[in-house]
Amino acid sequence: MIKNCLFPVAGYGTRFLPATKAMPKEILPVVNKPLVQYGVEEAVAAGMHNIGFVTGRGKRAIEDHFDISYELEHQIQGSGKEDLLTSIRHLIENNQFSFTRQREMKGLGHAILTGRNLVGENPFGVVLADDLCVVDPGEDEVMTQMAKLYNQFRCSIVAIQEVPPEETNKYGVIAGECMKEGLYRITDMVEKPDPKDAPSNLAIIGRYILTPDIFDIIENTPPGKNGEVQITDALMTQARNGCVLAYKFKGKRFDCGSIDGFVEATNHVYENIYKKS
């Protein structure tokens, strides 16, 4: 069982300025819960109880959210509002949270490498909180789906979805050999290709399970597009030397790094989850 999950949360969230000038984008609420809490709940549902955050300057609110607020709890003690803290209290009491800082923004690969001391030499999940994934009632969460695949294949796995061909320049894009419906062995992977150069329309979204040898590979991966250390470059090296799988997950993903996606996610959660709870 995979017990560790990394959350790279050091980005500035510039697409949400001025809201994110003093507040981490990961704390923006989707209805009544911060975006990052949805991701942590998904990881925990997959058995990943050691949660590591790779943070940066101005991200203290994330640490505070996953800690007890004695003053707040004292103020609402005995009132009906106590129940509103049930979900976050459960996370705090039943999981371990650790934090380290990424001093420079050098890409997702570098952020994952920065979190090495939080997960050790163990397989681990990676959740990008910008991507909110929801599933139908009774279905496994996306990270649970991927953890089950890892238990079978014991190699790195990335979550993918089909995107319109004209949007491939927003994603890492894969090509691969189909092993069975929805599962591919990766043969090629390109970071944000122009549509005419994209190997397919299968785009990587913010869910990964990685084997610990990825750390040494990242250390030896030169900066790629935009001078950043791309996780796609490291994964392509791993795929050439062994096996990396791409999984077309069951569920719906919202790009909450964009305003349109964030509003769409909020409307979906309000209508389909919050009002029915």
Secondary structure, DSSP 8 states (H G I E B T S, - for coil): ---EEEEE-----GGGTTTTSSS-GGGSEETTEEHHHHHHHHHHHTT--EEEEEE-TT-HHHHHHTS--HHHHHHHTTSGGGGGGHHHHHHHHHSEEEEEE-SS---HHHHHHHTHHHH-SS-EEEE-TTEEEE--TTS--HHHHHHHHHHHH-SEEEEEEE--GGGGGGSEEEEEEEEETTEEEEEEEEES--GGG-S-SEEEEEEEEE-TTHHHHHHT----GGG---HHHHHHHHHHHS-EEEEE-SSEEEETTSHHHHHHHHHHHIIIIITT-
